[in-house]
Amino acid sequence: MSALRSGRQLVAAVRALLVATVVLGLAYPLVITGVAQVIAPARADGSLVSVDGSVVGSSLIGQSFTDEDGDPLLEYFQTRPSASDYDGAASGGSNLGPNSEELVAAVGERRADVAAFNGVSESEVPADAVTASGSGLDPDISPEYAALQVARVAEARGVPVDDVQALVDEYTDGRELGFVGAPHVRVLKLNLALDERFGARADCEHGGASS
């Protein structure tokens, strides 16, 4: 009797597993995907950003704006550092704590580089310019970091500072619902707007870790 009961329990468990697999592993994801495609198709597909029919990135994933040697381009706004090189498949932080000598050294080096690149003092460099986000994929920067870069971008493109600042203002979003989060600048959209208005760099392609 005990063997028969155990057999019945095993069959019941297998049936429950199969039903749960079909319902939760197949039916539920398909239904949610279908609803998402109807309600918000752009977000469901990854919030992709396209230019002339070609995908150049996602509004949800940061990317660098560098030349073939990996050096930051003067005519583009630069985003936050990334511990994962902006790789969505390797999202994550450095896992270094605030007392880490390695982290302190990295932040100090980044601060010096950012200050020199933008022609400002190290004391003017904001925190998000020298620290990576927890995901390593943060696509936005603070208005303070954007303001630090306006003069450099304007000079590199040979355009008035006020024109560049106007675009920064246009692509700056406030707090969600007026009180959630912090104001942020959409770097990819801003750089694309710069190219559209003032002309794109001939040897620069948007998309991936090096754009």
Buried (B, 14 or more C-beta within 10 A) or exposed (E): EEEEEEEEEEEEEEEEEEEEEEEEEEEEEEEEEEEEEEEEEEEBEBBBBEBEEEEBBBBBBBBBBBEEEEEBBBBBBBBBBBBBEBBBEEBBBBEBEEEEEEBEEBBEEBBEBBBEBBEBEEEBBBEBBBBBBEBBBBBBBBBBBBBBBBBBBBBBBEBEEEBBBEBBEEBBEEEEEEEEEEEBBBBBBBBBBBBEEBEBBEEBEBBEBBB
